[in-house]
């Protein structure tokens, strides 16, 4: 009854898991940016030739814990 057990948690697993996840997130994001670069350029040129205004506009959105952040969007006007 009087003995308390001590548990040791192996934190190295969680550290490696977080590092691998971070590397994977950055790698996938980089590949996605490279793949989407050409379509984004084409869309930007089409908007620029079709409209007089800017290609992008900034909008404020509410994020996690109601913290506002800015998002850039294409200026599509139908």
N, C-alpha and C positions, 0 to 999 in steps of 0.2 A: 503494500500500500504506500509506503513512504518513498519508494523509488520512482523517480521521474525519468522517463526515457528522453534521450536527446536524439533528435533527428537531424541529419545533415543532408542538405539539399545540394545536389550537384549543379552549380550555376553555370558550369562551362557549357553544358548542353544548350541552355537558353541563350548564352552569348553567341555560340556558333549558329544557332537557329536564327537569331536576329541579324547576324552579319550576312548569312546566306540569303535571307529574305531581302535585305537591303541591296545586295549586289544584284539579285534577280530583278528587283523592282527597277533599278537604274538601267540595267541591260535591256529589259523589255521596253521601257520608256524611250530609250535611245533608238532602238530599232523602229519603234512606232513613229517617232519623229522623222527619221530618215525616209521611211516608206511614205508617209503622208506629206512630205515636203513638196513634191511635185504637184499633187492635187491642190494643196493650199496655194501654191504660186499661181496655178491656172485660175482658181476661183478669185484670187486677189486681182489678177489682171482683168478678168471679166467684169468684176465690180468696178474697177477703176475706169475702164472704158465705157461702162454703161451709166455710171452715176457721177454726179459732180462732187459729192461729199467724200468723206474719208472711207477707207476700206474697212477699218475696224472702229468699233465704239466700245467704250468702257461702261460696265454696269456693276453696281454694288449689289452683292448677294450676302445673305446671312449664312454663316457657317456654323460649325460646331460650337456649342455653348453661346449661341447668338453673337459671335464675333464676326463683324462684317469683313468681306474681302472683295477685291476687284477682279472682274472677269472680262476678258477681251472677246468680243463676238464680231463675226462678219456682219457688215451692214447690208443685209438683204431687205429690199423694199419691194413689195409686190403691188 
